Amino acid sequence: MSDPADVLVDLRAESGELDAIVGELSEEQWRRATPAPGWSVAHQIAHLAWTDRAALLAITDGDGFAAEVEKALAAPERFVDDGAEEGAALPPGELLARWREGRERLEEALRGVPAGGRFPWYGPPMSAPAMATARLMETWAHGQDVADALGVVRKPTARLRHVAWIGHRARDYAYLVRGEQPPGEPVRVELVSPEGELWAYGPEGAAQRVTGDALEFCLLVTQRVHRDDTALRAEGADAEHWLRIAQAFAGPAGTGRPAGTGRPAGTGRPAGTGRPAGTGRPAGGGEEE
């Protein structure tokens, strides 16, 4: 089981990096469109703040969170967008303060969850390490959308290992959400980290294999780049099909970005179109690394 404190350190760093990007933006920059259709920079930060609040509620007020779940069930296609719209309508300073306060309170609450403890979520119950990992994945993915909108190039870090882990674990979900049967044969994923290390997931002897750059894999499983615009290598038909449908986030099957647009602008190449990353729960089921 992962030490939640280690993940929380990385989550704090990931949030701080995004905060440094948006902290001094002008009003016009907050309203700038991002690659996610209909979402501005303000929508992206509002979504992160909204999900942090929901997670805090799940940990501290089970009845209150149950009421939020009822609202989600009543409007499953709108509740995420509605939360983002509400926050994006705030003055930028107020929205920024709300996000900062919310993530601090969530970190404190996650540190207080007993070892092995779980709390409700929109899917199966979550542990503190799983929630922290999911929040990091979403912060990085939505931060990519913000970077794209502003033309900021972010340096990839070792924190991507959390995103890569969720991406691998969510393999079966990518099939199920599309009404497909997940393959029975496992897949081996071998990625080169930003520091040149090897990150490996799955059985070493698996015939189905994915190899390549960790950043490209993370962009792909969060649907921030099209499969055809990566140099990821797939061995086996199942491995290739998975890369065509991969998604690390829960929710409906995403459409991703169209082919031919290259990597997102925030990684040094032109951006395409994207979609919000969901509700902050890893699609693989919420277990620890």
Protein Blocks (a to p, Z undefined) as FASTA:
>chain_A
ZZfklmmmmmmmmmmmmmmmmmmccfklmmpccfbehiafklmmmmmmmmmmmmmmmmmo
mmlmmmmmmmmmmmmmlmmmmmmmmmmmpcfklmmmmmmmmmmmmmmmmmmpcghiacdd
fbdcddfklmmmmmmmmmmmmmmmmmmmnopacdddfklmmmmmmmmmmmmmmmmmnopa
cdfbdcddddddfkopacdedjfklmbdceddfklmmmmmnopacfklpcbdcedjklmm
mmmmgcfbgcdddebjaehkapafknopacdddddebjopafklopaZZ
